[in-house]
Amino acid sequence: MRANPKVSTPGSKMRANVLEVLKTEGYIRGYASVEHASGRSELEIELKYFDGEPVIREIERVSEAGAAGLCSVKNLPRVNNGLGISVLSTPKGNYG
């Protein structure tokens, strides 16, 4: 979706929570929930660019439900040598 000022994704509470972390951390300009007449919702995301380049260089979803309880916060790998963020979902909520 490069060079697009806005993109859309199906709406969910989890995605909205992750987008809130990305907004707080300055990776996106903002987002809004759009309800369609059919009853489905979408999240419209306003992307952020700096000097014509996207602020988000890479985004990856890693789902390892079985290993989730085995990982300590001290053992999490650094993202982009400490210049990126990891968004973690736990039973108590998301953390960025």
C-alpha positions as CSV (number, residue, x, y, z in Angstrom):
1,M,0.0,0.0,0.0
2,R,3.0,2.2,-0.5
3,A,2.5,5.9,-1.5
4,N,-1.2,5.8,-0.5
5,P,-2.3,8.4,2.0
6,K,-4.9,6.1,3.5
7,V,-5.6,2.4,3.6
8,S,-8.4,0.3,5.0
9,T,-8.6,-3.0,6.9
10,P,-11.5,-4.9,8.4
11,G,-12.4,-3.6,11.8
12,S,-11.7,-5.4,15.1
13,K,-11.0,-4.4,18.7
14,M,-7.5,-6.0,18.5
15,R,-6.6,-4.0,15.3
16,A,-7.9,-0.8,16.8
17,N,-5.8,-1.3,19.9
18,V,-2.7,-2.0,17.8
19,L,-3.4,1.1,15.7
20,E,-3.7,3.2,18.9
21,V,-0.2,2.0,19.9
22,L,1.1,2.9,16.4
23,K,-0.5,6.4,16.6
24,T,0.9,7.0,20.1
25,E,4.4,6.0,19.0
26,G,4.1,8.3,15.9
27,Y,4.1,5.6,13.2
28,I,0.7,6.6,11.7
29,R,-1.1,9.9,11.6
30,G,-4.4,8.5,12.8
31,Y,-7.3,6.1,12.1
32,A,-11.1,6.1,12.2
33,S,-13.7,3.4,12.3
34,V,-16.1,3.4,9.4
35,E,-19.5,1.6,9.7
36,H,-21.0,0.4,6.4
37,A,-24.7,-0.1,5.7
38,S,-24.2,-3.8,5.6
39,G,-23.2,-3.8,9.2
40,R,-19.5,-4.5,8.7
41,S,-16.9,-2.1,10.0
42,E,-13.6,-1.0,8.6
43,L,-10.7,0.9,10.0
44,E,-9.4,3.7,7.8
45,I,-5.7,4.3,8.5
46,E,-4.0,7.6,7.6
47,L,-0.3,6.7,6.9
48,K,2.6,8.9,7.9
49,Y,5.5,9.8,5.5
50,F,8.8,11.6,6.2
51,D,10.7,13.1,3.3
52,G,8.5,11.1,0.9
53,E,9.4,7.8,2.6
54,P,6.9,5.8,4.7
55,V,7.5,6.0,8.4
56,I,6.7,2.3,8.7
57,R,9.4,0.3,6.9
58,E,8.3,-3.2,7.9
59,I,5.4,-4.7,9.8
60,E,5.1,-8.3,10.7
61,R,2.6,-10.4,12.6
62,V,4.2,-13.2,14.7
63,S,1.7,-15.5,16.3
64,E,3.1,-18.1,18.7
65,A,0.3,-18.8,21.1
66,G,2.0,-21.9,22.5
67,A,5.2,-20.0,23.4
68,A,3.5,-16.9,24.7
69,G,3.6,-17.9,28.3
70,L,7.2,-19.0,28.0
71,C,8.7,-15.6,27.0
72,S,10.0,-13.1,29.5
73,V,10.1,-9.4,28.6
74,K,13.8,-9.5,29.4
75,N,14.3,-12.1,26.6
76,L,12.5,-10.2,23.8
77,P,14.7,-9.4,20.8
78,R,15.4,-5.7,20.0
79,V,13.7,-4.4,16.9
80,N,15.9,-2.5,14.4
81,N,18.7,-2.3,17.0
82,G,16.3,-0.5,19.4
83,L,14.9,2.0,16.9
84,G,11.7,0.1,16.3
85,I,8.9,-1.2,18.5
86,S,7.1,-4.5,19.3
87,V,3.4,-4.6,20.1
88,L,2.5,-7.4,22.4
89,S,-0.9,-8.7,23.1
90,T,-1.5,-10.3,26.5
91,P,-4.6,-11.4,28.3
92,K,-4.4,-8.1,30.2
93,G,-4.2,-6.0,27.1
94,N,-1.8,-4.6,24.4
95,Y,1.6,-3.1,25.2
96,G,3.8,-1.1,22.9
